[in-house]
């Protein structure tokens, strides 16, 4: 059964959702029959290419809230992340346009390292405060999971996989996604947001049951 996950590397809820899905899969009796594909989505496509600066300042401007309110927002999601074993450092996270990083993620998929790079880029942004808008950072992180550095540089120097990234974003919208994380199980069941593990338990079981049901 195919499980497709739309997420963005700079999305704190996406990493939490990833961990909750993994917990559900760890106790799903048919987990060996599940293939996960991580698909592209941009949390904020309006972020300029080459943008940098504190995420906290960007949130304050975007939502028109005070610096204190941003701290409270970040503390809430940091506490929820900690419950999933993730040590967020959102106070030092850097703003980045992730379109190019998603292009390299498509290259990683061809090398059989799509899930590994997705995990590595999320950890880099949300835990290590690495700027994902810097090409050399993306090349280095890709190389860490087995993507040849020269190929990653070639992708970043051109426009390879740009259409693939756009196509996956469009597909998410066709499924009704307006944000991420967004999970589709077997093309029959969708889960929007970083829902509790029990929600993933139910969606996986129902989707697998439908996929395994004989057709008339």
N, CA, C and O of each residue as an XYZ file, in Angstrom:
864
protein
N       0.840     -1.196      0.000
C       0.000      0.000      0.000
C       0.879      1.252      0.000
O       1.834      1.357      0.770
N       0.546      2.175     -0.857
C       1.302      3.422     -0.950
C       0.777      4.453      0.047
O      -0.424      4.712      0.123
N       1.697      5.029      0.803
C       1.379      6.145      1.693
C       2.170      7.352      1.207
O       3.401      7.341      1.201
N       1.454      8.384      0.804
C       2.088      9.603      0.297
C       1.985     10.705      1.352
O       0.932     10.918      1.952
N       3.098     11.392      1.560
C       3.133     12.434      2.579
C       3.630     13.732      1.958
O       4.753     13.806      1.458
N       2.784     14.747      1.996
C       3.191     16.076      1.552
C       3.644     16.865      2.773
O       2.910     16.979      3.754
N       4.847     17.402      2.707
C       5.347     18.191      3.823
C       6.438     19.130      3.337
O       6.902     19.039      2.200
N       6.835     20.027      4.219
C       7.929     20.940      3.913
C       8.961     20.829      5.025
O       8.615     20.613      6.187
N      10.207     20.975      4.668
C      11.306     20.770      5.608
C      11.299     21.789      6.746
O      11.806     21.507      7.831
N      10.727     22.972      6.505
C      10.736     24.033      7.512
C       9.455     24.055      8.337
O       9.231     24.988      9.109
N       8.621     23.046      8.181
C       7.327     22.991      8.866
C       7.448     22.217     10.171
O       7.652     21.003     10.139
N       7.330     22.878     11.318
C       7.482     22.161     12.589
C       6.418     21.100     12.819
O       6.694     20.070     13.434
N       5.208     21.337     12.333
C       4.141     20.342     12.492
C       4.391     19.123     11.603
O       3.955     18.019     11.929
N       5.084     19.316     10.495
C       5.361     18.189      9.592
C       6.280     17.161     10.241
O       6.084     15.957     10.073
N       7.270     17.624     10.974
C       8.195     16.707     11.638
C       7.471     15.942     12.749
O       7.702     14.749     12.949
N       6.592     16.646     13.467
C       5.793     15.992     14.497
C       4.883     14.942     13.853
O       4.769     13.820     14.347
N       4.237     15.320     12.746
C       3.377     14.375     12.042
C       4.143     13.173     11.537
O       3.635     12.052     11.562
N       5.363     13.400     11.079
C       6.215     12.300     10.603
C       6.470     11.297     11.720
O       6.361     10.087     11.518
N       6.807     11.803     12.886
C       7.071     10.911     14.015
C       5.807     10.151     14.429
O       5.880      8.975     14.785
N       4.669     10.809     14.385
C       3.427     10.128     14.776
C       3.054      9.055     13.765
O       2.581      7.984     14.148
N       3.259      9.327     12.478
C       3.024      8.298     11.465
C       3.955      7.119     11.690
O       3.529      5.968     11.599
N       5.215      7.391     11.980
C       6.178      6.316     12.213
C       5.795      5.475     13.426
O       5.978      4.257     13.425
N       5.265      6.123     14.456
C       4.809      5.374     15.636
C       3.660      4.445     15.261
O       3.624      3.285     15.672
N       2.713      4.975     14.468
C       1.581      4.154     14.024
C       2.066      2.982     13.183
O       1.579      1.863     13.338
N       3.019      3.231     12.296
C       3.544      2.153     11.454
C       4.284      1.104     12.271
O       4.281     -0.075     11.917
N       4.920      1.526     13.366
C       5.690      0.584     14.183
C       4.800     -0.461     14.829
O       5.277     -1.521     15.234
N       3.506     -0.168     14.929
C       2.588     -1.134     15.536
C       1.518     -1.608     14.550
O       0.549     -2.256     14.946
N       1.695     -1.287     13.277
C       0.765     -1.724     12.241
C       1.215     -3.080     11.713
O       2.342     -3.219     11.239
N       0.356     -4.062     11.791
C       0.777     -5.434     11.473
C       1.151     -5.630     10.015
O       1.845     -6.591      9.682
N       0.705     -4.740      9.143
C       1.036     -4.869      7.722
C       2.061     -3.821      7.275
O       2.133     -3.479      6.095
N       2.843     -3.323      8.215
C       3.804     -2.265      7.895
C       4.776     -2.673      6.797
O       5.251     -1.830      6.037
N       5.069     -3.961      6.715
C       5.986     -4.431      5.682
C       5.448     -4.279      4.280
O       6.199     -4.344      3.307
N       4.154     -4.077      4.175
C       3.521     -3.903      2.860
C       3.335     -2.424      2.502
O       2.743     -2.100      1.473
N       3.838     -1.545      3.344
C       3.637     -0.109      3.146
C       4.874      0.530      2.523
O       5.997      0.321      2.983
N       4.650      1.308      1.474
C       5.713      2.115      0.862
C       5.374      3.581      1.088
O       4.275      4.032      0.766
N       6.321      4.316      1.642
C       6.097      5.739      1.910
C       6.852      6.573      0.884
O       8.035      6.347      0.630
N       6.153      7.535      0.302
C       6.769      8.490     -0.613
C       6.555      9.892     -0.049
O       5.424     10.302      0.216
N       7.658     10.620      0.131
C       7.589     11.993      0.647
C       7.489     12.949     -0.526
O       8.373     12.992     -1.381
N       6.417     13.707     -0.563
C       6.145     14.590     -1.690
C       6.346     16.053     -1.316
O       6.288     16.434     -0.147
N       6.583     16.855     -2.341
C       6.944     18.259     -2.145
C       5.742     19.150     -1.855
O       4.654     18.964     -2.401
N       5.971     20.116     -0.985
C       5.006     21.175     -0.712
C       5.790     22.330     -0.103
O       6.764     22.113      0.619
N       5.367     23.552     -0.392
C       6.016     24.712      0.217
C       5.087     25.350      1.227
O       3.978     25.765      0.891
N       5.539     25.427      2.453
C       4.755     26.035      3.517
C       4.468     27.501      3.208
O       3.365     27.992      3.449
N       5.463     28.186      2.677
C       5.283     29.594      2.310
C       6.025     29.865      1.001
O       7.183     30.281      1.017
N       5.354     29.630     -0.138
C       6.019     29.838     -1.429
C       6.356     31.293     -1.720
O       7.115     31.582     -2.645
N       5.795     32.218     -0.931
C       6.081     33.640     -1.155
C       7.430     34.056     -0.572
O       7.877     35.180     -0.797
N       8.077     33.170      0.169
C       9.397     33.489      0.715
C      10.366     33.732     -0.435
O      10.534     32.857     -1.285
N      11.006     34.895     -0.484
C      11.900     35.192     -1.611
C      13.083     34.227     -1.681
O      13.570     33.752     -0.655
N      13.531     33.949     -2.882
C      14.733     33.139     -3.058
C      15.913     33.876     -2.430
O      16.090     35.074     -2.649
N      16.697     33.176     -1.671
C      17.837     33.787     -0.995
C      17.498     34.452      0.318
O      18.368     35.054      0.949
N      16.237     34.355      0.746
C      15.830     34.977      2.010
C      16.579     34.355      3.184
O      16.924     33.174      3.157
N      16.824     35.158      4.208
C      17.450     34.688      5.432
C      16.914     35.558      6.565
O      16.219     36.548      6.333
N      17.246     35.176      7.774
C      16.766     35.902      8.932
C      16.029     34.986      9.882
O      15.704     33.857      9.515
N      15.755     35.443     11.099
C      15.098     34.596     12.093
C      13.660     34.258     11.694
O      12.905     35.128     11.261
N      13.298     32.994     11.845
C      11.920     32.583     11.595
C      10.972     33.312     12.539
O       9.859     33.665     12.149
N      11.400     33.537     13.763
C      10.546     34.205     14.749
C      10.140     35.600     14.281
O       8.999     36.015     14.483
N      11.062     36.319     13.660
C      10.747     37.657     13.149
C       9.788     37.563     11.969
O       8.886     38.389     11.831
N       9.980     36.565     11.125
C       9.098     36.358      9.987
C       7.674     36.055     10.448
O       6.712     36.557      9.867
N       7.540     35.234     11.490
C       6.214     34.909     12.022
C       5.542     36.141     12.613
O       4.337     36.340     12.454
N       6.315     36.950     13.283
C       5.748     38.157     13.887
C       5.174     39.079     12.821
O       4.090     39.641     12.982
N       5.919     39.224     11.727
C       5.472     40.079     10.628
C       4.291     39.467      9.883
O       3.328     40.160      9.555
N       4.370     38.174      9.619
C       3.346     37.500      8.829
C       1.985     37.522      9.514
O       0.961     37.770      8.877
N       1.984     37.258     10.830
C       0.707     37.135     11.544
C       0.329     38.391     12.317
O      -0.748     38.456     12.911
N       1.206     39.383     12.312
C       0.897     40.623     13.000
C       0.751     40.452     14.502
O      -0.130     41.047     15.123
N       1.618     39.639     15.078
C       1.566     39.376     16.517
C       2.819     39.936     17.181
O       3.776     40.333     16.516
N       2.786     39.957     18.493
C       3.931     40.486     19.232
C       5.037     39.447     19.333
O       4.817     38.258     19.099
N       6.231     39.916     19.685
C       7.355     38.999     19.874
C       7.044     38.001     20.984
O       7.436     36.837     20.902
N       6.343     38.451     22.019
C       5.982     37.563     23.122
C       5.025     36.475     22.649
O       5.133     35.324     23.071
N       4.098     36.834     21.780
C       3.157     35.840     21.252
C       3.879     34.794     20.391
O       3.529     33.614     20.414
N       4.878     35.235     19.640
C       5.660     34.296     18.835
C       6.385     33.313     19.752
O       6.425     32.114     19.475
N       6.953     33.820     20.837
C       7.640     32.946     21.793
C       6.675     31.905     22.345
O       7.027     30.732     22.474
N       5.462     32.333     22.670
C       4.462     31.403     23.198
C       4.081     30.345     22.165
O       3.940     29.167     22.494
N       3.913     30.781     20.897
C       3.603     29.841     19.818
C       4.714     28.802     19.679
O       4.455     27.603     19.578
N       5.951     29.288     19.678
C       7.089     28.385     19.515
C       7.244     27.436     20.699
O       7.606     26.272     20.525
N       6.974     27.928     21.887
C       7.094     27.078     23.072
C       6.064     25.954     23.030
O       6.351     24.821     23.417
N       4.859     26.276     22.554
C       3.810     25.254     22.478
C       4.217     24.125     21.533
O       4.136     22.952     21.895
N       4.656     24.479     20.319
C       5.006     23.441     19.350
C       6.288     22.723     19.768
O       6.459     21.541     19.468
N       7.191     23.424     20.457
C       8.420     22.790     20.946
C       8.099     21.729     21.991
O       8.720     20.666     22.016
N       7.131     22.019     22.851
C       6.713     21.047     23.873
C       6.100     19.812     23.222
O       6.387     18.687     23.632
N       5.257     20.015     22.207
C       4.643     18.891     21.503
C       5.699     18.070     20.762
O       5.614     16.843     20.710
N       6.685     18.745     20.195
C       7.758     18.042     19.497
C       8.579     17.199     20.467
O       8.985     16.084     20.139
N       8.821     17.733     21.654
C       9.609     17.012     22.651
C       8.946     15.698     23.026
O       9.625     14.713     23.316
N       7.605     15.684     23.019
C       6.877     14.454     23.329
C       7.104     13.386     22.269
O       6.879     12.201     22.515
N       7.551     13.809     21.083
C       7.851     12.861     19.995
C       9.345     12.616     19.866
O       9.795     12.015     18.891
N      10.118     13.078     20.846
C      11.561     12.860     20.840
C      12.341     13.841     20.000
O      13.482     13.571     19.626
N      11.732     14.994     19.692
C      12.379     16.006     18.844
C      12.715     17.238     19.674
O      11.855     17.779     20.369
N      13.961     17.676     19.601
C      14.412     18.834     20.385
C      14.515     20.064     19.475
O      15.574     20.369     18.928
N      13.399     20.748     19.334
C      13.365     21.911     18.447
C      14.147     23.089     19.035
O      14.248     23.262     20.249
N      14.702     23.899     18.104
C      15.331     25.168     18.463
C      14.782     26.234     17.517
O      15.506     26.780     16.685
N      13.498     26.514     17.660
C      12.831     27.437     16.748
C      13.284     28.878     16.939
O      13.120     29.709     16.046
N      13.853     29.170     18.099
C      14.315     30.533     18.356
C      15.518     30.894     17.490
O      15.804     32.076     17.294
N      16.236     29.877     16.964
C      17.399     30.157     16.126
C      17.225     29.650     14.690
O      18.160     29.706     13.892
N      16.026     29.157     14.366
C      15.765     28.673     13.006
C      15.801     29.833     12.016
O      15.446     30.961     12.355
N      16.236     29.542     10.781
C      16.412     30.573      9.760
C      15.380     30.423      8.641
O      15.063     29.316      8.208
N      14.871     31.554      8.192
C      13.920     31.583      7.068
C      14.616     31.096      5.799
O      15.780     31.415      5.560
N      13.893     30.319      4.986
C      14.461     29.863      3.716
C      13.346     29.518      2.740
O      12.304     28.992      3.131
N      13.574     29.818      1.474
C      12.717     29.315      0.413
C      13.188     27.891      0.125
O      14.365     27.672     -0.160
N      12.282     26.930      0.199
C      12.674     25.522      0.136
C      12.507     24.890     -1.246
O      12.700     23.683     -1.391
N      12.154     25.670     -2.251
C      11.888     25.088     -3.570
C      13.100     24.304     -4.087
O      12.951     23.180     -4.565
N      14.288     24.889     -3.993
C      15.479     24.209     -4.505
C      15.808     22.963     -3.683
O      16.257     21.958     -4.233
N      15.589     23.025     -2.378
C      15.830     21.848     -1.549
C      14.887     20.711     -1.949
O      15.271     19.542     -1.913
N      13.661     21.052     -2.329
C      12.729     20.026     -2.798
C      13.201     19.434     -4.121
O      12.997     18.247     -4.376
N      13.829     20.248     -4.963
C      14.347     19.705     -6.221
C      15.430     18.671     -5.940
O      15.481     17.625     -6.586
N      16.286     18.966     -4.983
C      17.334     18.005     -4.624
C      16.723     16.757     -3.974
O      17.266     15.661     -4.111
N      15.607     16.916     -3.273
C      14.924     15.764     -2.686
C      14.426     14.819     -3.773
O      14.392     13.606     -3.569
N      14.040     15.360     -4.921
C      13.639     14.506     -6.041
C      14.848     13.744     -6.588
O      14.735     12.576     -6.961
N      15.986     14.399     -6.631
C      17.215     13.704     -7.022
C      17.513     12.586     -6.024
O      17.870     11.477     -6.420
N      17.368     12.873     -4.745
C      17.616     11.866     -3.712
C      16.702     10.661     -3.887
O      17.110      9.524     -3.650
N      15.473     10.911     -4.299
C      14.531      9.808     -4.517
C      15.066      8.863     -5.591
O      14.911      7.647     -5.483
N      15.692      9.420     -6.622
C      16.255      8.578     -7.687
C      17.414      7.730     -7.174
O      17.711      6.672     -7.731
N      18.062      8.194     -6.119
C      19.176      7.447     -5.530
C      18.703      6.553     -4.379
O      19.518      5.972     -3.662
N      17.393      6.447     -4.210
C      16.861      5.621     -3.134
C      17.046      6.220     -1.762
O      17.006      5.507     -0.759
N      17.251      7.541     -1.704
C      17.511      8.207     -0.426
C      16.499      9.313     -0.139
O      16.782     10.234      0.628
N      15.319      9.222     -0.755
C      14.303     10.250     -0.548
C      13.901     10.406      0.907
O      13.952     11.519      1.429
N      13.502      9.330      1.587
C      13.116      9.456      2.997
C      14.258      9.951      3.885
O      14.047     10.745      4.802
N      15.466      9.473      3.599
C      16.618      9.869      4.416
C      16.907     11.367      4.291
O      17.218     12.027      5.283
N      16.802     11.903      3.063
C      17.083     13.325      2.908
C      15.961     14.163      3.507
O      16.215     15.228      4.070
N      14.730     13.695      3.391
C      13.624     14.438      3.989
C      13.841     14.579      5.497
O      13.682     15.664      6.056
N      14.201     13.491      6.138
C      14.492     13.508      7.571
C      15.672     14.423      7.873
O      15.633     15.198      8.829
N      16.719     14.333      7.057
C      17.936     15.110      7.338
C      17.683     16.605      7.211
O      18.183     17.390      8.017
N      16.911     17.003      6.209
C      16.645     18.430      6.014
C      15.742     18.984      7.114
O      15.924     20.118      7.557
N      14.785     18.199      7.548
C      13.930     18.648      8.650
C      14.747     18.844      9.928
O      14.627     19.859     10.615
N      15.570     17.858     10.221
C      16.408     17.958     11.415
C      17.346     19.164     11.312
O      17.550     19.888     12.287
N      17.906     19.368     10.136
C      18.840     20.482      9.957
C      18.166     21.816     10.267
O      18.733     22.655     10.967
N      16.957     22.009      9.745
C      16.279     23.300      9.943
C      15.730     23.450     11.353
O      15.972     24.464     12.007
N      14.997     22.456     11.826
C      14.216     22.606     13.054
C      15.013     22.353     14.324
O      14.665     22.863     15.389
N      16.073     21.574     14.217
C      16.855     21.227     15.402
C      18.238     21.865     15.378
O      18.735     22.323     16.407
N      18.864     21.893     14.190
C      20.244     22.384     14.096
C      20.354     23.817     13.594
O      21.450     24.377     13.569
N      19.233     24.422     13.194
C      19.197     25.812     12.717
C      20.095     26.046     11.505
O      20.709     27.105     11.373
N      20.167     25.047     10.618
C      20.923     25.185      9.372
C      20.057     25.927      8.356
O      18.865     25.648      8.226
N      20.657     26.863      7.645
C      19.914     27.630      6.637
C      19.779     26.801      5.358
O      20.769     26.529      4.678
N      18.540     26.400      5.038
C      18.314     25.543      3.877
C      18.253     26.313      2.566
O      18.082     25.715      1.504
N      18.389     27.624      2.628
C      18.431     28.411      1.405
C      19.829     28.570      0.843
O      20.013     29.169     -0.216
N      20.816     28.034      1.550
C      22.209     28.098      1.111
C      22.545     26.833      0.326
O      22.504     25.740      0.891
N      22.876     26.951     -0.959
C      23.119     25.755     -1.782
C      24.133     24.794     -1.187
O      23.912     23.583     -1.194
N      25.227     25.306     -0.678
C      26.263     24.411     -0.141
C      25.760     23.617      1.059
O      26.174     22.476      1.270
N      24.871     24.216      1.843
C      24.289     23.471      2.961
C      23.441     22.303      2.455
O      23.501     21.195      2.988
N      22.656     22.573      1.422
C      21.802     21.524      0.863
C      22.655     20.419      0.241
O      22.355     19.237      0.410
N      23.701     20.790     -0.467
C      24.608     19.800     -1.065
C      25.243     18.940      0.022
O      25.311     17.717     -0.105
N      25.703     19.578      1.083
C      26.356     18.844      2.179
C      25.384     17.865      2.839
O      25.735     16.715      3.102
N      24.174     18.325      3.100
C      23.195     17.470      3.764
C      22.784     16.307      2.865
O      22.586     15.187      3.336
N      22.659     16.583      1.571
C      22.323     15.519      0.624
C      23.434     14.479      0.564
O      23.169     13.278      0.519
N      24.672     14.947      0.563
C      25.808     14.026      0.513
C      25.851     13.129      1.746
O      26.281     11.978      1.668
N      25.404     13.657      2.879
C      25.405     12.874      4.117
C      24.522     11.634      4.021
O      24.756     10.645      4.715
N      23.503     11.687      3.155
C      22.598     10.534      3.033
C      22.843      9.763      1.738
O      22.035      8.918      1.350
N      23.957     10.055      1.072
C      24.348      9.249     -0.081
C      24.060      9.822     -1.451
O      24.209      9.125     -2.454
N      23.649     11.078     -1.517
C      23.419     11.714     -2.820
C      24.734     12.333     -3.286
O      25.296     13.161     -2.568
N      25.244     11.964     -4.459
C      26.518     12.523     -4.919
C      26.495     14.051     -4.948
O      25.583     14.662     -5.506
N      27.512     14.652     -4.337
C      27.557     16.109     -4.223
C      27.575     16.782     -5.589
O      26.950     17.827     -5.769
N      28.283     16.199     -6.555
C      28.349     16.829     -7.862
C      26.986     16.844     -8.549
O      26.661     17.787     -9.269
N      26.186     15.795     -8.325
C      24.857     15.765     -8.917
C      23.932     16.777     -8.245
O      23.129     17.429     -8.913
N      24.044     16.906     -6.930
C      23.223     17.886     -6.214
C      23.568     19.304     -6.666
O      22.677     20.136     -6.836
N      24.859     19.582     -6.862
C      25.257     20.913     -7.343
C      24.716     21.169     -8.749
O      24.267     22.272     -9.059
N      24.764     20.144     -9.589
C      24.253     20.296    -10.943
C      22.760     20.645    -10.925
O      22.306     21.507    -11.677
N      22.017     19.974    -10.069
C      20.588     20.264     -9.951
C      20.373     21.711     -9.503
O      19.546     22.427    -10.069
N      21.111     22.126     -8.501
C      20.937     23.481     -7.962
C      21.391     24.553     -8.941
O      20.900     25.681     -8.904
N      22.320     24.205     -9.808
C      22.801     25.174    -10.797
C      21.844     25.317    -11.986
O      21.971     26.254    -12.774
N      20.894     24.397    -12.115
C      19.945     24.445    -13.234
C      18.518     24.484    -12.743
O      18.227     25.061    -11.695
N      17.620     23.862    -13.508
C      16.217     23.836    -13.100
C      15.644     22.423    -13.110
O      14.431     22.240    -13.215
N      16.525     21.419    -13.000
C      16.071     20.029    -12.948
C      15.055     19.837    -11.823
O      15.205     20.389    -10.733
N      14.025     19.048    -12.104
C      12.983     18.650    -11.157
C      12.039     19.787    -10.747
O      11.161     19.582     -9.909
N      12.208     20.966    -11.319
C      11.307     22.069    -10.968
C       9.860     21.718    -11.309
O       8.949     21.967    -10.519
N       9.659     21.144    -12.481
C       8.301     20.759    -12.884
C       7.751     19.656    -11.987
O       6.550     19.611    -11.719
N       8.625     18.769    -11.525
C       8.184     17.686    -10.644
C       7.704     18.244     -9.301
O       6.700     17.794     -8.750
N       8.430     19.217     -8.795
C       8.024     19.838     -7.525
C       6.673     20.519     -7.691
O       5.781     20.347     -6.861
N       6.524     21.284     -8.754
C       5.246     21.977     -8.990
C       4.100     20.986     -9.171
O       2.988     21.218     -8.698
N       4.379     19.880     -9.860
C       3.338     18.877    -10.104
C       2.867     18.253     -8.791
O       1.675     17.995     -8.620
N       3.791     18.011     -7.867
C       3.391     17.418     -6.595
C       2.605     18.402     -5.742
O       1.675     18.011     -5.037
N       2.972     19.666     -5.802
C       2.207     20.689     -5.088
C       0.797     20.784     -5.659
O      -0.176     20.899     -4.914
N       0.693     20.736     -6.977
C      -0.629     20.776     -7.627
C      -1.453     19.549     -7.251
O      -2.658     19.657     -7.025
N      -0.809     18.378     -7.184
C      -1.520     17.155     -6.837
C      -2.079     17.243     -5.418
O      -3.198     16.797     -5.161
N      -1.313     17.809     -4.510
C      -1.807     17.987     -3.141
C      -3.079     18.826     -3.136
O      -4.030     18.518     -2.417
N      -3.092     19.862     -3.923
C      -4.273     20.730     -3.989
C      -5.453     20.000     -4.604
O      -6.598     20.216     -4.209
N      -5.175     19.131     -5.576
C      -6.253     18.338     -6.162
C      -6.889     17.412     -5.121
O      -8.083     17.117     -5.187
N      -6.091     16.966     -4.174
C      -6.612     16.133     -3.096
C      -7.303     16.967     -2.016
O      -7.881     16.414     -1.081
N      -7.244     18.285     -2.142
C      -7.903     19.160     -1.182
C      -7.016     19.701     -0.091
O      -7.508     20.307      0.860
N      -5.701     19.494     -0.207
C      -4.785     19.984      0.822
C      -4.573     21.485      0.675
O      -4.288     21.979     -0.416
N      -4.714     22.196      1.773
C      -4.420     23.626      1.780
C      -3.203     23.924      2.648
O      -2.735     25.061      2.712
N      -2.707     22.908      3.303
C      -1.528     23.057      4.144
C      -0.905     21.689      4.376
O      -1.379     20.677      3.860
N       0.161     21.680      5.158
C       0.861     20.429      5.458
C       1.138     20.345      6.957
O       1.176     21.360      7.652
N       1.336     19.095      7.452
C       1.468     17.844      6.700
C       0.127     17.334      6.194
O      -0.925     17.622      6.764
N       0.192     16.568      5.107
C      -1.002     15.975      4.515
C      -0.645     14.568      4.070
O       0.299     14.367      3.307
N      -1.405     13.600      4.552
C      -1.099     12.190      4.339
C      -2.219     11.535      3.534
O      -3.398     11.738      3.823
N      -1.849     10.754      2.530
C      -2.835     10.008      1.743
C      -2.442      8.540      1.765
O      -1.349      8.172      1.336
N      -3.349      7.703      2.271
C      -3.112      6.271      2.378
C      -3.867      5.537      1.273
O      -5.096      5.566      1.217
N      -3.115      4.885      0.403
C      -3.727      4.074     -0.628
C      -4.642      4.826     -1.572
O      -5.492      4.232     -2.235
N      -4.465      6.120     -1.630
C      -5.306      6.979     -2.473
C      -6.792      6.889     -2.100
O      -7.662      7.236     -2.899
N      -7.070      6.413     -0.863
C      -8.468      6.311     -0.425
C      -8.733      7.056      0.876
O      -9.860      7.489      1.119
N      -7.709      7.212      1.719
C      -7.895      7.841      3.018
C      -6.883      8.967      3.207
O      -5.688      8.789      2.969
N      -7.372     10.112      3.634
C      -6.498     11.254      3.858
C      -6.483     11.664      5.320
O      -7.489     11.543      6.020
N      -5.344     12.148      5.774
C      -5.199     12.690      7.123
C      -4.540     14.053      6.985
O      -3.423     14.161      6.478
N      -5.225     15.086      7.434
C      -4.686     16.443      7.348
C      -4.164     16.871      8.711
O      -4.883     16.819      9.710
N      -2.917     17.291      8.741
C      -2.334     17.774      9.978
C      -1.626     16.693     10.776
O      -1.703     15.506     10.458
N      -0.930     17.136     11.826
C      -0.192     16.211     12.703
C      -1.151     15.646     13.734
O      -1.107     16.018     14.907
N      -2.007     14.755     13.295
C      -3.049     14.195     14.147
C      -2.461     13.223     15.182
O      -1.331     12.760     15.029
N      -3.230     12.918     16.232
C      -2.770     11.917     17.204
C      -2.485     10.576     16.530
O      -3.041     10.271     15.475
N      -1.625      9.789     17.142
C      -1.224      8.507     16.558
C      -2.433      7.626     16.272
O      -2.455      6.902     15.277
N      -3.435      7.687     17.141
C      -4.614      6.841     16.969
C      -5.338      7.126     15.663
O      -5.939      6.223     15.082
N      -5.290      8.360     15.197
C      -5.906      8.710     13.920
C      -5.180      8.007     12.778
O      -5.807      7.498     11.849
N      -3.852      7.986     12.860
C      -3.065      7.277     11.847
C      -3.316      5.771     11.927
O      -3.374      5.093     10.901
N      -3.464      5.252     13.143
C      -3.778      3.825     13.293
C      -5.026      3.474     12.487
O      -5.037      2.512     11.720
N      -6.070      4.269     12.675
C      -7.335      3.992     12.008
C      -7.262      4.153     10.509
O      -7.801      3.335      9.763
N      -6.596      5.206     10.061
C      -6.497      5.463      8.618
C      -5.709      4.370      7.918
O      -6.082      3.932      6.830
N      -4.615      3.924      8.539
C      -3.816      2.854      7.945
C      -4.626      1.560      7.845
O      -4.610      0.885      6.816
N      -5.329      1.226      8.922
C      -6.104     -0.017      8.929
C      -7.225      0.018      7.896
O      -7.451     -0.961      7.185
N      -7.924      1.146      7.815
C      -9.042      1.246      6.875
C      -8.555      1.241      5.430
O      -9.138      0.577      4.572
N      -7.487      1.985      5.169
C      -6.962      2.025      3.805
C      -6.431      0.663      3.379
O      -6.637      0.239      2.242
N      -5.747     -0.023      4.294
C      -5.204     -1.344      3.953
C      -6.334     -2.337      3.717
O      -6.260     -3.169      2.812
N      -7.362     -2.248      4.521
C      -8.508     -3.142      4.371
C      -9.168     -2.946      3.018
O      -9.552     -3.909      2.353
N      -9.296     -1.699      2.622
C      -9.907     -1.423      1.303
C      -8.995     -1.896      0.170
O      -9.470     -2.428     -0.833
N      -7.682     -1.701      0.334
C      -6.751     -2.112     -0.713
C      -6.716     -3.623     -0.864
O      -6.515     -4.141     -1.962
N      -6.914     -4.328      0.248
C      -6.841     -5.780      0.229
C      -8.161     -6.438     -0.137
O      -8.209     -7.639     -0.402
N      -9.235     -5.650     -0.152
C     -10.551     -6.215     -0.439
C     -10.637     -6.664     -1.885
O     -10.170     -5.961     -2.781
N     -11.232     -7.831     -2.124
C     -11.352     -8.289     -3.519
C     -12.294     -7.409     -4.316
O     -13.294     -6.922     -3.788
N     -11.983     -7.206     -5.565
C     -12.844     -6.402     -6.429
C     -13.873     -7.296     -7.086
O     -13.632     -8.474     -7.348
N     -15.030     -6.703     -7.346
C     -16.122     -7.486     -7.947
C     -15.813     -7.785     -9.402
O     -16.609     -8.432    -10.082
